[in-house]
């Protein structure tokens, strides 16, 4: 069940329909649907491998699906997140509460692992210096020199990566805020982490902001939070302000496709009266990507945007009459066939 939920969330982040995912990984759409719904609780290893490759699911994320994450939450944190859940969703079922707590536990575990890895480098320097001191006390100057030399190398690596580490620490502050349900604070930390690159490297700034927007999107999809989705949209729009379509075409298209995905989700999670406006925004983003790509130029972007655009055209609300609806559906089918042909050929 956890793996199925992860597949569905990752598919949303990648902006793929079930048809698109089926084309990328070679599985039947019905099988993907059954996995996402939890009807297949223990899919075959080759099926899991194919989905992990297609959706960029990490080894850690995959392993977390086989753990019992609720027990990994400290009692006080468990109490706090449950209380926050009760305030935000007072009418939730026990099943929804369990899913919420398990998701929070997974976030908590991943964050603790990242912080542990970040601390390992500095603790290594401390250990080396202590060992060098001990060697000096024994009169073993050669060993002491070797240990200090290794500490020097580690410190040099730290200095080289200082900006990257500063950025990562700020991102982790954002992750802490997300675990606590404070989307506004998280978005602020994520934006500050991106601005460390401002005036230094546009591509790095845009890449970091896109990754942070993905964290917000993931939170928004998982908890149906329109607040997180609006924050993700704002971040992605910031990238459009610094990227030049003619120079950074692929990154620009990636941003546009992501904005389309955010708009689609907003049409589901925001107030009902805004649904059509969000869907129209999504349609515009996908069409913008199709305007600068083709089957020869950035074909994957072209195909992905085509699949997502097909889903928009399949919505009956975009048709003014039955005739319009039939025309839209025919166009949607042509987009789907073309995209699936590309994904099948590129496997």
NUFILO-836457 format. One record per atom (N, C-alpha, C): residue in three letters; x, z, y. Coordinates in steps of 0.1 Angstrom, whole numbers, plus 2048, in hexadecimal, padded with zeros to 3 digits. Example, Ala and Ser with C-alpha at 12.3 -4.5 7.8 and 13.67 -1.06 7.14 Angstrom:
// NUFILO-836457
ala88484E7C7 ala87B84E7D3 ala88484E7DF ser8808477EA ser8898477F5 ser88184F800 
***
This chain:
// NUFILO-836457
unk8088007F4 unk800800800 unk80980080D unk81380880C unk81C809818 unk8237FB81A unk8277F580F unk82E7E8811 unk8247DD816 unk8187DE811 unk80E7D4816 unk80C7D6825 unk80B7E382A unk8097E5838 unk8157E0840 unk8217E283A unk82D7DD841 unk82D7CE842 unk8297C7838 unk8297B9838 unk81F7B4843 unk8147BA844 unk80A7B684E unk80F7B885C unk8167C485E unk81B7C786B unk8267BD86F unk82F7BB866 unk83A7B2868 unk8357A386A unk82B79F863 unk826792865 unk820791873 unk81A79C878 unk81579B886 unk82079A890 unk82B7A288E unk8367A1897 unk83C793897 unk83D78D88B unk84378088A unk83A77588F unk82D779892 unk82376F897 unk81F76588C unk81E769880 unk81B760875 unk80D764870 unk80575986D unk7F975B865 unk7FC75D857 unk7F276084E unk7F5761840 unk7F975383B unk7F3748840 unk7F773B83C unk80573883F unk80973C84B unk81773A850 unk821742847 unk81E74E844 unk82675683B unk82775082D unk81B74B828 unk81B74581B unk82473981B unk824731825 unk82D726826 unk83C729826 unk83F73482D unk84D73982E unk85373F821 unk84A74681A unk85074D80E unk84C747801 unk84373D801 unk83F7367F5 unk83573E7EC unk82E7487F2 unk82474F7EB unk81674A7EF unk80C74D7E6 unk7FE7497E9 unk7F97527F4 unk7F174C7FD unk7EB754808 unk7E275F802 unk7DB75D7F7 unk7D37677F1 unk7DB7737EC unk7E77707E7 unk7F077B7E2 unk7F57837EE unk7F877D7F9 unk7FD784805 unk7F178D80A unk7E578780A unk7DA78F80E unk7D879B805 unk7D979A7F8 unk7D77A57EF unk7E27B07F1 unk7EE7AB7F4 unk7F97B57F6 unk7F77BD803 unk7F27B680E unk7F07BC81A unk7E47C6819 unk7DA7C3811 unk7CF7CC810 unk7D17D7806 unk7DD7D77FF unk7E07E27F5 unk7DA7DF7E8 unk7D47D37E5 unk7CF7D07D8 unk7DA7CE7CE unk7E57CA7D2 unk7F17C97CA unk7FB7D47CE unk7FA7E07C8 unk8027EB7CC unk8107EA7C9 unk8147E37BE unk8227E27BA unk8267D37B7 unk8277CB7C1 unk82B7BD7BF unk8387BB7B8 unk8397B07B2 unk8467AD7AB unk8527AC7B4 unk85E7AF7AF unk86A7AF7B7 unk86C7A27BF unk86A7977B7 unk86C78A7BE unk8627877C9 unk85678D7C8 unk84C78B7D3 unk8517947DF unk8557A07DC unk85A7A97E7 unk8667A27EE unk86F79D7E6 unk87B7977EC unk87778B7F5 unk86E7837F0 unk86A7777F8 unk86477B806 unk85B786805 unk85578B811 unk85F79181B unk869798815 unk87379F81D unk87B795825 unk87F78A81E unk88777F824 unk87F77882F unk87277582C unk86A76E836 unk867776842 unk866783841 unk86178C84C unk86D794852 unk87979284D unk88479A852 unk8827A9850 unk87D7AC845 unk87B7BA841 unk8897C083C unk88D7CB843 unk89A7D083F unk89A7D8832 unk8A57DB82C unk8A67E2820 unk8A17F1822 unk8A37F682E unk89E804831 unk88F804832 unk8897FA838 unk87B7F983A unk8747F882C unk87B7EF823 unk8767ED816 unk8767FA80E unk88180180F unk88380E807 unk87981880C unk876818819 unk86D82381E unk85F821818 unk85C816813 unk84E81380E unk84D81A800 unk85881E7FA unk8578257ED unk8598347EE unk85B8387FB unk85D8477FD unk85084E7FF unk85185B800 unk845863803 unk847869811 unk84586181B unk84A864829 unk84387082F unk83787382C unk83087E833 unk83888B831 unk83E88D825 unk84589A823 unk85289B82B unk85688F831 unk86388F838 unk861893847 unk85489584B unk85289A859 unk8538A9859 unk85B8AE863 unk85C8BC864 unk84E8C2868 unk84B8CE864 unk83D8D4866 unk8398D3874 unk8418D787E unk83D8D788C unk83A8C9891 unk8428BF88D unk8408B2891 unk8338AC88A unk8318B087D unk8258AC876 unk8198B187E unk8198BD882 unk80E8C3889 unk80B8BC896 unk8168B989D unk8158B38AA unk80F8A48A9 unk81489C8A0 unk80F88F89F unk80188F89A unk7FD898892 unk7EF89988D unk7E689D899 unk7EB8A68A1 unk7E38AA8AD unk7E189E8B6 unk7EC8968B9 unk7EB88B8C2 unk7E18818BC unk7E187F8AF unk7D88768A8 unk7CA87A8AA unk7C88878A9 unk7BA88D8AB unk7B588A8B8 unk7BD88B8C2 unk7B98888D0 unk7B687A8D3 unk7BE8718CD unk7BC8638CF unk7B185C8C7 unk7B08618BA unk7A685C8B1 unk79E8678AA unk79686E8B2 unk78F8798AD unk7858768A1 unk78186A8A0 unk778867895 unk77E860889 unk78C861888 unk79385A87E unk790861870 unk791858866 unk78F85D858 unk79C864853 unk79B86B847 unk7A7871841 unk7B186683D unk7AC85A839 unk7B584F835 unk7BD84A841 unk7B684984D unk7BD845859 unk7C784F85D unk7C485C85C unk7CD866860 unk7DA865857 unk7D786384A unk7E3863840 unk7EB857844 unk7E584B847 unk7ED83F84A unk7F5842857 unk7EF848861 unk7F584B86D unk80285486B unk80085F863 unk80B868861 unk816862859 unk813859850 unk81D852848 unk825849850 unk81E84285A unk825839863 unk82E84086C unk82984C871 unk83285487A unk83E859872 unk83C85D865 unk84786285D unk85185785B unk84D84B859 unk856840858 unk85E83E865 unk85783E870 unk85E83D87D unk86984887F unk86585487B unk86D86087D unk87A85E874 unk87885A867 unk88385985E unk88D84E863 unk888842867 unk89083886C unk89883C879 unk892843882 unk89984888E unk8A485288A unk8A185B881 unk8AB86587D unk8B785E877 unk8B585486F unk8C084C869 unk8C8845873 unk8C283F87D unk8C9838887 unk8D284288F unk8CC84D893 unk8D485789A unk8E085D892 unk8DD85E885 unk8E886387C unk8F485A87C unk8F084D87B unk8FB84387B unk903842888 unk8FC844893 unk9028448A0 unk90C8508A2 unk90885B89C unk91086889D unk91C867894 unk91C85F889 unk92785F87F unk93485B885 unk93485188F unk94184D894 unk94885889C unk94085F8A4 unk94786A8AC unk94B8758A3 unk943879899 unk947884890 unk954880889 unk955873886 unk96186E87F unk96E871888 unk96D86F895 unk97887189E unk97C88089D unk97288989E unk97489789D unk97B89B890 unk976896885 unk97C899878 unk98A894877 unk98E88887D unk99B88387C unk9A588C885 unk9A0890890 unk9A8899899 unk9AB8A6892 unk9A08AC88C unk9A28B9885 unk9AC8B7879 unk9AB8AC872 unk9B48AA867 unk9C38A886C unk9C48A1878 unk9D189F87D unk9D78AD881 unk9CF8B5887 unk9D48C388B unk9D98CA87E unk9D18C9874 unk9D58D0867 unk9E28CB862 unk9E38BD863 unk9F08B785E unk9FC8BC866 unk9FA8BD873 unkA058C287C unkA088D0878 unk9FE8D8875 unkA018E6871 unkA098E7864 unkA088DC85C unkA108DC84F unkA1D8D5851 unkA208D085E unkA2C8C9861 unkA2C8BB85C unkA208B6858 unkA1F8A8853 unkA1C89E85F unkA2789B866 unkA25893872 unkA2088486F unkA2587F864 unkA21872860 unkA1287085E unkA0C87A856 unk9FE87A854 unk9F687C861 unk9FB886869 unk9F5888876 unk9F487C87F unk9FF87487F unkA00868887 unk9F685E881 unk9F585C874 unk9EC85386E unk9DD857872 unk9DA864871 unk9CD868874 unk9C9866883 unk9D386888C unk9D086689A unk9CF85789D unk9D684F896 unk9D6841898 unk9C883C894 unk9C2841889 unk9B583D884 unk9AB84288F unk9AD84E894 unk9A385389E unk9A484A8AB unk9B08458AE unk9B183C8BA unk9AA82F8B8 unk9AA82A8AB unk9A381E8A8 unk9948208AA unk98F82B8A4 unk98182E8A5 unk97C8308B4 unk9858378BB unk9818398CA unk98182B8D1 unk98B8228CE unk98B8158D4 unk97E80E8D1 unk97980F8C4 unk96D8088C1 unk96180E8C9 unk96281B8CB unk9578228D3 unk95781D8E1 unk96381B8E7 unk9648178F5 unk95F8098F6 unk9628008EC unk95E7F28EC unk94E7F18EB unk9487FB8E4 unk93A7FA8E2 unk9328048EB unk9398098F5 unk9338138FD unk92680F904 unk925803909 unk9197FE90F unk90E7FC905 unk9127F68F9 unk9087F58EF unk9038028EA unk90B80C8E9 unk9078198E5 unk8FE81F8EF unk90181E8FC unk8F8823907 unk8EB81D906 unk8EA810903 unk8DE809902 unk8D680E8F6 unk8DD8108EB unk8D68158DF unk8D18238E0 unk8D882B8E8 unk8D38398EA unk8C68398F2 unk8C68308FC unk8BA82F905 unk8AE8298FC unk8B18208F3 unk8A681B8EB unk8A18268E1 unk8AA82E8DD unk8A68398D4 unk89D8438DC unk8A08458E9 unk89784E8F1 unk8898478F1 unk88983A8F2 unk87C8338F1 unk8758358E4 unk87D8358D9 unk8778378CC unk8718458CB unk87984F8D0 unk87485C8D0 unk86685D8D7 unk8658578E3 unk8598578EA unk84E8508E2 unk8518458DB unk84683F8D3 unk8428488C8 unk84B84F8C1 unk8478588B6 unk83D8628BC unk8408668C8 unk8378708CF unk82B86A8D5 unk82985D8D4 unk81D8578D9 unk81D8548E8 unk8298568EF unk82A8538FD unk82F845900 unk82683C900 unk82982E902 unk83082B90F unk82B83191A unk83082E927 unk83F832928 unk84283E923 unk850842923 unk85983991B unk85483590F unk85B82D906 unk85E81F90D unk854819914 unk85680D91A unk86080E926 unk86081992D unk86A81B937 unk87881C932 unk87A824927 unk887824920 unk88C81791C unk88380F915 unk887802910 unk88B7F991C unk8837F9927 unk8877F0932 unk8957F4938 unk897801939 unk8A480693E unk8AF802935 unk8AD802928 unk8B77FD91F unk8BB7EF921 unk8B17E6924 unk8B37D8926 unk8BA7D6933 unk8B87DE93D unk8BE7DC94A unk8CC7E094B unk8D27E6940 unk8E07E8940 unk8E77DB93F unk8E17D193A unk8E77C393A unk8E47BB946 unk8DC7C094F unk8D87B895B unk8E57B5963 unk8E67A8966 unk8F27A396E unk8FE7A1966 unk8FE7A5959 unk9097A3950 unk907798946 unk8FC798940 unk8F978D936 unk8EA78B934 unk8E4780939 unk8D677E939 unk8D177D92A unk8D9777922 unk8D4775914 unk8D478390D unk8DE78C90F unk8DD799909 unk8D27A190F unk8D07A091C unk8C57A7922 unk8B77A391C unk8B579691A unk8A9791915 unk8A7795906 unk8B27948FF unk8B27978F0 unk8AE7A68EF unk8B47AF8F6 unk8B17BD8F5 unk8A37C08F9 unk89E7BA904 unk8917BC908 unk8877B78FE unk88A7AC8F8 unk8817A68ED unk8807B08E1 unk88C7B58DD unk88C7BF8D2 unk8837CB8D6 unk8857D08E2 unk87D7DB8E7 unk86E7D88E7 unk86B7CC8EB unk85D7C78EB unk8577C78DD unk8607C38D4 unk85C7C38C6 unk8587D18C1 unk8607DB8C5 unk85D7E98C2 unk84F7ED8C7 unk84D7E98D3 unk8407EC8D9 unk8347E58D2 unk8377D88CE unk82D7D08C7 unk82A7D78BA unk8357DB8B3 unk8337E18A6 unk82B7EE8A7 unk82D7F68B1 unk8258028B4 unk8177FE8B7 unk8157F38BF unk8087EF8C3 unk8007EA8B7 unk8067E28AE unk7FF7DD8A2 unk7FC7E9899 unk8057F2897 unk8047FC88D unk7F9806891 unk7F880989E unk7EE8138A3 unk7E380D8AB unk7E28008AB unk7D87F98B3 unk7D87FE8C2 unk7E47FF8C7 unk7E58048D5 unk7E67F98DF unk7DC7F78E7 unk7DD7EC8F1 unk7E77F08FC unk7E97FD8FE unk7F3802908 unk8017FD904 unk8047FE8F7 unk8127F98F2 unk8127EA8F3 unk8077E38F1 unk8087D48F1 unk8097D0900 unk8037D7909 unk8047D3917 unk8137D591C unk8197E0917 unk8277E391A unk8307D8914 unk82D7D4908 unk8357C9902 unk8337BC90A unk8277B990E unk8257AD916 unk82C7AD923 unk82D7B9929 unk8347BA936 unk8437B7934 unk8497BC929 unk8577BB926 unk85A7AC923 unk8517A591B unk853797918 unk85278E925 unk84979292D unk84778B93A unk85478C943 unk85A798942 unk86779A949 unk871790944 unk87178E937 unk87B784932 unk878776937 unk86C772938 unk86976593D unk86E76394C unk86F76F953 unk87476E960 unk88376C962 unk88A76F957 unk89976D957 unk89E76294F unk89675D945 unk89A75293D unk896745943 unk89F73B942 unk89D72D947 unk89972593B unk88D71F93C unk887718931 unk89070C92C unk897706936 unk8A06FA932 unk8AD6FF92C unk8B270B92F unk8BE70F92A unk8BD71891E unk8B372191F unk8B172B914 unk8A472790C unk8A371B908 unk896716903 unk89171E8F7 unk89A7208ED unk8967278E1 unk8917358E4 unk89973C8EC unk89574A8EF unk88874A8F7 unk887740900 unk87B73F908 unk86F73D8FF unk8707348F5 unk8657318EC unk86273E8E3 unk86C7458DF unk86A7518D7 unk86275B8E0 unk86575C8EC unk85E7658F5 unk8507618F7 unk84D7548F8 unk84074F8FA unk8377518ED unk83D74F8E2 unk8367518D5 unk8337608D3 unk83C7688D7 unk83A7778D7 unk82E77B8E0 unk82E7758EC unk8237788F5 unk8167738F0 unk8167688E9 unk80A7648E2 unk80576E8D8 unk80E7738D0 unk80A77D8C6 unk80578A8CC unk80B78E8D7 unk80679A8DF unk7F87978E4 unk7F678C8E9 unk7E87888EF unk7DE7888E4 unk7E17838D8 unk7D87838CD unk7D47918C9 unk7DE7998C8 unk7DB7A78C5 unk7D37AF8D0 unk7D67AB8DC unk7CE7B18E7 unk7BF7AD8E6 unk7BD7A18E2 unk7AF79C8E0 unk7A87A58D6 unk7AF7AB8CD unk7A97B38C2 unk7A87C28C6 unk7B27C78CE unk7B37D58D0 unk7AF7DA8DE unk7AF7D08E8 unk7AB7D38F5 unk79C7D38F6 unk7977D6902 unk7887D6904 unk7827C9901 unk7767C88FA unk7707BC8F5 unk76F7B1900 unk76B7B590C unk7697AB917 unk7757A491B unk7817A9917 unk78E7A291A unk79379990F unk78B798904 unk7907918F8 unk7937838FA unk78977C901 unk78B76D903 unk79776A90C unk798773916 unk7A3771920 unk7B1772919 unk7B277C90F unk7BE77E908 unk7C17728FF unk7B676D8F8 unk7B77618EF unk7BB7558F7 unk7B6753903 unk7BA74890B unk7C974990F unk7CD755912 unk7DB757915 unk7E4753909 unk7E07578FD unk7E77548F1 unk7E87458EF unk7DD73E8F1 unk7DC7308F0 unk7E67298F9 unk7E772E906 unk7F0728910 unk7FE72A90C unk802736906 unk810738902 unk81472F8F7 unk80B72E8ED unk80F7258E2 unk8107168E6 unk8077128EF unk8087048F4 unk8147028FC unk81970C903 unk82570B90B unk831708902 unk83170F8F7 unk83C70D8ED unk83B6FF8E7 unk82F6FB8E3 unk82E6EE8DE unk8326E38E7 unk8316E68F4 unk8346DB8FE unk8436D9900 unk84B6E38FC unk85A6E18FD unk8616E08F0 unk8596E08E5 unk85F6DF8D7 unk8596D38D0 unk85E6D08C4 unk8586C58BC unk85D6C78AE unk8596BD8A5 unk85E6BE897 unk86D6BC896 unk8736B78A1 unk8826B58A1 unk8896BF8AA unk8826C48B4 unk8886CD8BE unk8826DB8BB unk88B6E58B6 unk8866F28B3 unk87A6F28AA unk87B6EB89F unk86F6E9896 unk8686F5891 unk87070088F unk86A70D88A unk861713895 unk8667128A1 unk85D7178AC unk85170F8AE unk8527028AC unk8476F88AD unk83D6FB8A2 unk8426FE896 unk83870088B unk83270E88C unk839718890 unk833725891 unk82972589C unk82C71F8A7 unk82271E8B2 unk8157168AE unk81870C8A5 unk80D7048A0 unk80370C897 unk80971488F unk80171D886 unk7F872788E unk7FF72D898 unk7F87378A0 unk7ED7308A9 unk7F07248AE unk7E771D8B6 unk7DB7198AD unk7DD7168A0 unk7D2712897 unk7C871E896 unk7CD72A896 unk7C5736895 unk7BC7378A1 unk7C27348AD unk7BA7348B9 unk7AF72A8B9 unk7B271E8B5 unk7A87138B5 unk79D7158AA unk7A071D8A1 unk796720896 unk78C72A89B unk78E7308A6 unk78473A8AC unk7787338B2 unk76D7368AD unk76072F8B1 unk75E7318C0 unk76373C8C5 unk76073F8D4 unk7667358DD unk77072D8D8 unk7767238E1 unk76E7168E2 unk7647158DA unk75C7098D9 unk74F70A8E1 unk74B7008E9 unk73F7018F1 unk7336FC8E9 unk7366F58DD unk72B6EF8D5 unk7306EE8C7 unk7276EB8BE unk72B6E98B0 unk7356DD8AE unk7336D38B7 unk73C6C78B6 unk74A6CB8BB unk74A6D38C5 unk7576D88CA unk75E6E08BF unk7566E98B8 unk75C6F18AE unk7626E98A3 unk75A6DF89F unk75F6D6894 unk76C6CF898 unk76D6CA8A4 unk7796C48A9 unk7856CE8A9 unk7826DA8AE unk78D6E48AE unk7926E88A0 unk7886E9897 unk78C6EC889 unk7956E1883 unk7916D5886 unk7996C9881 unk7A76CA886 unk7A86CD893 unk7B56CE89A unk7BD6DA894 unk7B66E5892 unk7BD6F188C unk7C36ED87E unk7BB6E6876 unk7C06E2869 unk7CC6D9869 unk7CC6D0873 unk7D86C7874 unk7E46CF878 unk7E26D9881 unk7EE6E2885 unk7F36EA879 unk7E96EF871 unk7ED6F7865 unk7F56EF85B unk7F06E3858 unk7F66DA84E unk8046D7852 unk8066D385F unk8136CF864 unk81D6DB864 unk8186E7867 unk8216F3867 unk8256F6859 unk81B6F6850 unk81E6FA842 unk8276F083B unk8266E383F unk82F6D983A unk83D6DC83E unk83F6E084B unk84C6E484F unk8526F0848 unk84A6FB846 unk84F707840 unk852704831 unk84A6FB82B unk84C6F881C unk8596F081B unk85B6E7824 unk8676DE823 unk8746E6827 unk8736F182F unk87F6F8833 unk88270482B unk87B706820 unk87D711817 unk88B710810 
***
